[in-house]
């Protein structure tokens, strides 16, 4: 893997650019990260990088490791992401507990309550009929199934 400190960028390294971008995000001066077209970040180790609102348009990110990277608002149009280890973006985290409660973001409900909510027209922060909402609903369906499997085998050894 290519480390950001080993990648030449402008008159410094990509690490320098990431630090300047972080400063820009925090209103502490710095500069927004905006790579040139087809900038090569192939096989780059960008784990945990804060790339919010970065312009990586057309960048070569083949085989890059982006696990844990924050890509909210990043412009990745025409970027080459073949083979990249890319985090799956979802607006809210969905988790489940062994008692059957499912959390979506900070909201907690039972399976029955969530089923009724998803069947309704009620909204919290994410509008229905959007990609974000469909991702949340898909993650809920997965968590729902995990609860069902857990509850089915809870009394046994899990191999019944």
N, C-alpha and C positions, 0 to 999 in steps of 0.2 A: 504494500500500500504506500502511496505517496503521501507524505505528511505535509500539511499546509505550510510548514516552515521551509519545506524543500521546493515549493512551487513558486517560481518567479512571477511577480505581479507588479505592474508599473515599475517603480524604482525600489521595490522592496519584496516582501514575500506575501503569500496569500494569508498567512497568519496576521501580518500587519493590516491587510485589508479587512479581515474579520474583526480585528480590534477597533479599527476606525468605524466600521459599520455598527458595531455595538455602541460606540460612543454616539453615533448619529441617532440610533434608536432611542437612546437615553437623553437626548437633547444636550449632550455634552460636547458639542463640536463634531469632529469626525466627518465622515463622508459616507453616503449611501453606497453600498456595494452594487456596482453596475459593470459586469464583465463585458469585454468586447465580444462581438459575434464569434461563435465557434471557439471560445476560450477553452483550453484543454484542462479539464479537471478529471481526466480519465484515471480510474483506480485511486482516487483521492480518499483519504481517511477524513471524512467530515462528520464523524460521529459527534452528536451533541452540539453541532454548530448552530448558532443563532443566525438564521438566514431569513428572518421575517422581513418582508417587503424588499428583499434583494432582487436585483434584475439579473437573471441568469439566462436570459433569452438566447437560445441557440447554443448554449454551452455544451461541451462534450463531457458528460458525466457518466460515460460508460464504466461499469464495474465500480463506481464510487460507493463508499459505505456512508449512507445517510441515516443510519439508525439513530434515533433520538434527536435528529436535527429538527429545528423549528422552521417549517417552510410556510407558515401562514402568510398569505399575501405575496409570496414570492412569484415572480414572473418566470415561469419555466417553459414558455411557448417555444416550440421548435427545439427544445433541449433534447439531446440524445441520452436517454436513460436506460438503454439496453444493459441488462445485467446488473444494474444498480441495486443495492440493498436499500430499498426505499420504505420509509415508514408509511403505513396506511393512515391517511388523515381521516379523522372523525371529530366533529365539533365537541362532543361531550363524551366522557368516559362512561361506559356501561359496565357495572359490576353486579354480582349476585352473592347472596349469603345462603348458608345452608338452611336457614329458616324460611327461605322462599322469597325474601324481600329482594327487589331489584332496584338498584340505584342508577339513574341516568343523570349525570351531572350531580347536583345536590338534591334532586328529587328522589324520594323513596316511595315505592308502592308494592303491593302484592301482585302476583300474576293476574288475578282477577281484576284488580284496579287498573293495572297497565293495559290489559286487554280492552277494558271499557274506555280508557282514555284514548288509545290508538283508534278505536272504532268511532270516537266522537269527532267533533270539529274544533275542540278546544286546542289552544296553542299556548306554549310557554314563550320561549325566546326564539325558537327556530320555526320559521314559517313552514307550513305543510306544502306539499308539492314542490319541494326543492331537493337537490342532491343531498344536502346536509341532513334533511329530515329522513330521507330514504336510508342513508347510512346509519342513522341512529336507530331507525326501526329494524333494520337488518341485524344490528348488534343486539337489540332487545330480543329478537327472535332467537338468536344464538344463546343468549343468557337464559332465556325461558327454557330452551331445550336442555341446557346444562342443569338447571334446577330440577327438571323432570327426571333426568337420568340419575341425579344424586338422590332424589326422593325415592325413586324406584328401587335402588340398590342400597339405601342407607342401612337397613337392618341386616343385610347380608354382607358377604365378603367382596361384593362388586363383580363377581363372576357368575351370577345366577342367570 
